[in-house]
Amino acid sequence: MHLQMSCNKIESPYLAGMDARAPGIQADPLPEAAASPALAPGWRTERGEPSLAGMFASVQTAKQGSFWRKLLAFLGPGYLVAVGYMDPGNWATSLAGGSKFGYALLTVALVSNVMAIILQSLCTRLGVGAGRDLAQACRDSFPRWVSWPLWLSAEIAITATDLAEVIGTAIGLNLLFHIPLELGVIITAADVFLILALQAFGFRWIEAFVVAMLGVIAACFAIQIAMADPDWGAVIRGFAPTTDILANREMLYLALGILGATVMPHNLYLHSGLVQTRGYGDSIPEKREAITLATIDSSIALCLALIINASILILAAATFHRAGKTDVAELDQAHGFLAPLLGSTMAPTLFAIALLCCGLNSTITATLSGQIVMEGFLNLRIAPWLRRMVTRMIAIVPAVIVTIWAGEKATGHLLIFSQVVLSLQLPFAVVPLVMFTASRPKMGPFVAPRWLTVLAALTAASIIALNAKLVFDFVQG
């Protein structure tokens, strides 16, 4: 009887079907145990409910067919992650860098993107290989006195992200429809209904909405850049490394700003959960293929994020820097200068549309990140709309107070402050991610290769050091 009960325990829903799909794997005890993340020896507790349970494995993948057909089923989560790499904080640093130093900081945008691809690939490996999102991995690996502070850190990071999103959306509404920022900030609370509507249709609809918004953003910047007619030779040279960044203190500071605003803590939690929306199977070969396809998805999406971020910098260089306006950093300030410099009233409108689309996209990713973090760390499940309203109110209150008390110009300082808060929280997400994916007892056959772990560790150390420098400079004034 005891043996029968033990066997029943092993036959969990996550392992169901392994006999039919990969009988050869069962003959080898080591791969089978490693392919079963719920029973892996490196975890303190067994895996509980899957990440985003309502959407877990809801998108079916192609078991047979060409590589491209299989890849098509995996395209989507990476684009939701890419949204975090083009939030209003990134806009501000790119505008400042382009207006001040022209195309010289494009190389920093490129390096930042490479770092992001490395860390997001680890998120894919953790979500598929270990069957846990980053929040669940922290809960199952650390005692409560460690995991609870990590949860609090993640919640603070999501609130800071929400704050930047609120401000960016409100500025977009103000630029397009002349809605006062105070009222625009309050209107952003209504975006919870957008989330509920999309979730009712299925996860693919959420992905389609995000991709459509990204397409609008890319189109807006493509038209503006065509109007600006940049020096494409200088653009290409801008992607080449230069020692001027280290020699010029002000250029270095802006370079640190671009790097520091790149990797957001909530993106790491988000991606490790989103990859599990695919029904890729439980065998080792199926999971290996899923890791490859999901990594390609995120790499393509992050390249799109690089194009958009580089477009912001190129636009600022081709308009403001070329005209001698080297101190443009505020979003509304950039919006006001575009029309006279480009000789078209369409340019500022396109800028505002892109900003508003960016804010709407961030709404979705912040909601999903919050759900993953709360369910993963605490195993506490509440209605998504209720959680969204709570976090939204936490972000809206300071935004309204600062806007009313200090005026519209203070929103720029609030954006910078939100990025500093994110910088402070970053190590608490990056370090566990690198630790988990480098652990063979936890990951089994899906452990990250040594070369990838080394690159990830160097990336993490660099980003943390650069963010620490930003925080130090912020404190020093």
N, C-alpha and C positions, 0 to 999 in steps of 0.2 A: 504493500500500500504506500509506504513511504517513497519507494522508487517511482511508483506511478505518479505521485503528486509532484515529484521533482521534475519528471519529464514534462508534465503539463505546464509547469512554470516556465520551462525553457521554450516551449512552443508558443511564444508570444506573437501578437499580430504582426510585429515587425519582421519576424523570421518566417511567417507563413509563406508557403510556396517555394521555399529554398530547395526542398527535395526535388521538385519537378524541374527547376530551372538549372540547378548546379549540383547534381548528385556527386560529382567528383570532389567538390569542395568539402562535403561532409566527411569524407574518408580521412581527411587531414585535420586532426583536432585543433591545431594552432590557427589555421586560417579561419575555421568556423568560429572559434571563440573570438578572434579578432574582428570578424565580420559582424559580431553581435555586440553592439555598443552598450546594450543594457547590461551585459554580463562581463564587460571588459574589466580586468583586474585593477586598472588605474583609477577607477572612479569610486568614491566613497559610498555612493548610493546608486541603485538601479535607475535607469531612465524612466521618467514618468510619462505623462501625456506628451505627444509631439508638439513642436512649435507651431503656433497659429493653427490649433487643432481643427478649426472650422474650415480651413483652406488647405490642410495637409494633404499632399499627394492628389490634389483636386485637378491638376493639369496633367493629362495623360501624355506620355512621351511615346515616340515611335520605337518599338522593339526591333523592327526590321526596316529595311530600306536604305537609302543613300545617307551619307554623312550629312548632307545639307538638310534632308528631311528631319533627321534627328536633331540637328542644331536648331532648326526653326522652333521646335517644341520647347527648347530651353531659353530662347530669347525672351527677355522681359524683366526678370529680377534685377539684372545689371543696370537697366535704365532707371529703375526706382532708386538704386544706390547712387547713380550718377547725379541725381538731383542735388544731393548733399554737397557736391563739389562745385556748385555754381549758385550758392545762396547769396543774399545781399552783402554778407561780409566779404565774400570773394569779389563781388562787383566793386566794392569800395577800394580794395587793395589794388585790383587791376586798373581801375580808373586812375588812381594816384600814381601807380608805376608808369603807365603809358604817357600820362600828361607830363610827368617830371623828367623821365629818361627815355622817352621814345620807345623803340623796339628792343632795347637792351635786356629787358627782364623776361623776354619770351623764353629764354633758356631755363629760367627758374620755374616757369609754368610747366615746361616739359619734364624737368626733373621731379617736380611735385607729382605729376601724373604717373610717372614710373613708380614712385614710392607707393602711390595709392593702389596701383595694379598689384604690386607685391602683397600688400596687406589684405586686399580684398580676395586674393587667391587663397589665402589662409582661411578666410571666413568660409569660402566654398568648401574647402577640405574639411573643416570642422563640422559644418552643417551636414554634409553628405557622409563623410567617413565615420564620424562619431555619433551622428544622429541627434545632435544637440545644437541648439543655438548657443551663442556666447554666454547669455544669461543663465541658461540651464547648466552649461558646463561649469560656471562658477559655483552655482548652487550644489552641484553633484561632486565638486572637487574640494571645496573649501568648507571649513566649519562656519557656523552662523556668525561668529564674531568677526569673520573676514568677509563673508558674502554679503551681509547686510550693509556694511559701509560701502561696498562696491555697488550695491543696488542704489543706495542714496546718491552716490556719485553719478551713476547713470541717469537717475531722475533729474539731477541738477543740470546735466548736460542737455537732456531733452528739453527742459524748461528754457535753457539759454537758446537752444535752436528755435524753439517756439517764439521766443522774444524777437529774434532776428527775422523770422518769417512774418510775424505780425507787423513789424515796422516796414519791411519790404512791400508787403501787400498794401498797407495803408498808403505808402508813398505812391505806389502804382495807381491806386484809386484816385489819389489827389492829383496826380499828373494827367490822368486821362479824363476824369469827370469833375475835377476841382472840388472834390469832397474834402472838407477839413480833416486834418490828420486825426484829431480826437475822435471824430465820428467814424472815420475809416478804420481805426483800430477796433472800435466796437463792432463794426460790420463784419470784421474777419471772424467773429465768433460763429457766424452763421454757416461757415464752411463745413461744420460738422454734418450738415444735411447732405452735402456733396459726397462725403465719405459713405454715409449710410446708403445713399442711392446706388453708388457704384458697387458696394459690397453685396447688395441684393442681387445683382446680375452675375456675380462671379469674379474670380480674381483676374481672369483675362481682360475683363472690362477695365479694371483698375490699371493694368499695364498698358492697355490701349490708350487710355486717357493720358497717362504720363508721357507716352511716346508721342502722342499728338501734340501735347504742350511743348515738348522738347523740339519737335519739328517747327512749331510756330516761332519759338525762340531763335532757332538756327536761321530760319528764313528772314526774320527781322534784322538780325545782325548781318546776314549776307547782303541784304539790300542797302543797309547803312554803310557797309564797307565799300560796296560798289560806288556809292555816292562820294565817299571820302577819297577814293583812288589812292591807296597807300603806295609807298615805294616798296615794291615786292622784293627787290634785291636786299633792301635793308631788313625786311621781314625775315627773309631766309637767314641772313647773317645774325639776326637777333636770337635764333635758336642755338647758335654756337656758343660754347662756354667762353667767358671772358674774365680776366683778372680784375677788371674795373669794378666788379661787384664787391670784391674784398677791399679794394683800395679806397673806394668812396663810401664813407660812413652812412650817408643818407640813402644811397642806393642799396647798401647792405640791409639797412633797416626795412626798406620796402620789400626787398627780397625775402627777408625773414617773415614779413607779413603775409606774403603770398604763400610761402611754404607752411607757415603756421596755421593758415585758414584752410588748408587743404583737407587733411584727414579729420573727420568729425567722429567723435566716439559713438554716436548713435548709429552711424553707418555700419560699424562693425557688428553691432547687435542685429541690425536690420538684415544685412546680407546673409548672415549665418542662419537666419530663420526663413528668409524668402526662398532660398534654394530648395527647401523642403516642400515647397508647394508642388514640385514635380513628382510624378509617380514613376520613379526610375527603377524600382526593384530592390531586392535585398542582397543579391549575390555580389561577390567581390568584383567580378568583371563589370557588372552593371553599374556599381558605384564608381569604379575607376572611370568608366566612360562618362558618367554623370559629372564627375569632378572636372574632367577635361572640357566637356561642352559648356558647363556653367562658368568655367574660367574664361573660355572664349567669349561668352556672352558679356561678362563684366568687363573684359578688356576692350571689346568693341564699344561698349557704352561709355567707358571712361575716356576713350579716344574722342568720342563726341563731346564729352565734357571739356576735354582739352581744347577742342576746336572752338567751343563757345567762350571759354575763359580767355583763350588767346585772341578771339575776336573782340572782346571787350577792351583788351589792352591795345590791340592794333587800331581800333576805332579811336581810342583816346590819343594814341601817338599820332595818327594821321590827321586829327582835327585839332585838339587842344595843344599838343606839343608843337606841331608845325606852325600854329598861330601865335606861339609864345605864351600861351596860358598854361603855366607849369604847376599850378597849385590846385587843380581840380580834383576833388576827392568825394564831395557830397553828391548823392544821386540826383537830387533836384537841381543842383548846380550844373551837372553835366547835361541834364535834360534842357535847361534854359539856353546853354551855349550852342547846342547842335544846330538849331534852325539858322541862326545868322552865319555860322561857320560853313555849313553845307549848302546854304541857300535854298533850303526846302523845309516846308512845315511838316512834311511827312516824317522826317528823321526823328524828331522828338516823340512823335506819336508811336512810331515803331519801337523806340527805346522803352516807353512806358508800357506798351503791350507786352514786351518781352519780360519786363520786371514783374508785371501782374501774373503772367503765366508761371513764372518762377515761384512766386508766392503760393499759387494754387497747387503746384506740384509738391512743394514742401509740406503743405497741409497733409497730404496723403502719407508721405514718408514719416513725418513726425508722429502721426496717429499709429501707424503700424509699429514703429520703433517703441512707442510707449506701451503698446500691447505686449510685444515680445519681452520687454524688460520686466514689466510687472508680473506677467505669467511665469517667466523663466526664473526669476529670483525668488518670488514669494509663492508661486503656484496659486496665486490669487486671480480669479477670473471675474471681471465685472463687465458690464455692457460697454462696448467700445465708445458709444456716444457719450456715456456718463464720464468715462475717463477722459475723453477728449474735451468735454466742457470744463472739467476741473483744471486740467493743464492749461487750457486756453485762458481761463480766468486768471491763473497765476501769471501768465505772460502779459495779459491785457492790462491788468491793474498798474504795474510799474510803467508801462508804455504810455498810458493815459495820463498818469500823474506827472511824468517827466515832460510830456508834450505840453500839457497845460501850464505847468510851473515854469519851465525853461524855454518853451517855444519850439518851433519846428527844427531849428538848427541843432537842438540837443539830441535829435534822433540819431545823428551821425555818431555822437559820442556813445549813445546807448548801443549802437551796432558794434562799435569797437569793444565795449565792455562785454557784450555777449560772446565775442570771439575770445576774449581773455578768459572768461569762465570756462569755455570749451577747452582752452589750452590746459587749464588746471586739471580738468577731468580726464584728459587724453591718456596719461600713463596707466590709469586704472582699467582701461579697456585694452590697450595695445599689449601691455606686458603679459596679462593672462592669455591672450590669444596666441602669442608666440610660444609661451610655455606649453600650452595644451597641444598645439599642433606639432611640437618637437618631441612630445612624449610617446614613445612606442607602447608602453603599457596602456595609455589612453586611446591611442589612435590605431594600434595594431598595424595592419598592412598599409594603412592610409596615412602613416606618419609622414610629415613633410621631409623631402630630401635634405641632406645636410647643407647643400649649397643654397637651397631656398630659405632654410632656417637662418643661415649666416646673413643672407641678404636682408631678411626680415628683421633680424636683430639690429643690424646696422641702420636700417631704415627707421626702426622704432627709436633707437638711441638718438639719431639725428633729429627726428621730428620732436622728440621730447626736449632735447637740448635747445632747439630753435624756439620752441614754445616757451621754455623757461626764460630764454632771453627776451622774448616779447613781454612776458609777464613782468620781468625785472624792469624793463624800460617803461612799462605802463606805470608801475609803482613809483619809479623815479620821476615820472612826469615828463 
